[in-house]
Amino acid sequence: MPSPLTIRPLGPRIGAEALQLDLAQLQSAQTLQALEAALVQHEALVLHVPDMTPAQHLSIAHHFGEAEVHTFYPNLGQGYEQITLIDSKLGDRADMWHHDESFLPSPPIVTMTHAQILPPTGGDTCWISMTSAYDALSDRMKQYLDGLSAWHDMNAPMTAALQHGVVTHERYVQVVAQNRRHLHPMVRVHPVTGRKALYVSPTYVTHIDGLPIAESRAILAYLHAHCMQVEFLFKHRWTLGDMVIWDNRSVIHNAILDYKPHQRRMHRASVFARQTEATVQQDNKEAACATTV
Ligand SMILES: O=C(O)CCC(=O)C(=O)O
């Protein structure tokens, strides 16, 4: 019988850590279920697991869903293609507010990042609770957003990043050529908690479908400013071997780039919702809708 998880909240709305966690505990389905329950409740969950191997990282990922091979980051290869590498020395960075790959029809639901090399100072990651941000909107704004959808487009930020030399890899050029964009509702209902969350980010969202451009820009500017309130924020200062798991259905995040010229390297896995007949039908419906615009 595994010992029960001890979860300590790290903020009133978002963020918690698992205390005295032994890696052996994570082999038990019961512990993984408790971890998942803590994740959906707290939205971002810190584990202190310095001895975790890529194989153990992958096995936790498999508990949450179908592990993905990332669209543009490199990976560990040789059986570990689903462990992505985000290494500042390879020219990769994630210093923008985003939901992971929201330009896909069915973006990853959960991501987990394990700290491998850290700069002497800085390199914190921040998460915003988009459920708390939604709750804090006025009833009028909630009514206004009801039924609206917005376009999530990978090309706009990537093309700008390439033009300004922020990223330089050929793999970013290739991914821009794939022209990935998708229409998503601006408010999504979490399938486990039933809570509503805003589904917009300043990085990937280009415009609100069907609105005049000035109105779309003004509404998005308001929503982005609204979400950036510190009361919705959780910031983690990494220690080597920490893992943070976050729920992409409830949060946006930003890895602060304030540590140049030092190195920061993360192992990362993200997972898609397991495909049921219902999700396949929904994906097909959304894909059809996306190609008609
Ligand atoms: O490196 C981090 O802390 C977060 C990385 C990130 O933004 C991502 O994996 O999408």
The ligand as an ORCA input file, in Angstrom:
! r2SCAN-3c Opt
* xyz 0 1
  O      10.924     25.877    -19.499
  C       9.906     26.091    -18.853
  O       9.920     26.382    -17.667
  C       8.565     26.049    -19.534
  C       8.680     25.570    -20.923
  C       7.482     25.860    -21.748
  O       6.986     26.955    -21.835
  C       6.870     24.766    -22.476
  O       7.284     23.636    -22.302
  O       5.920     25.031    -23.221
*
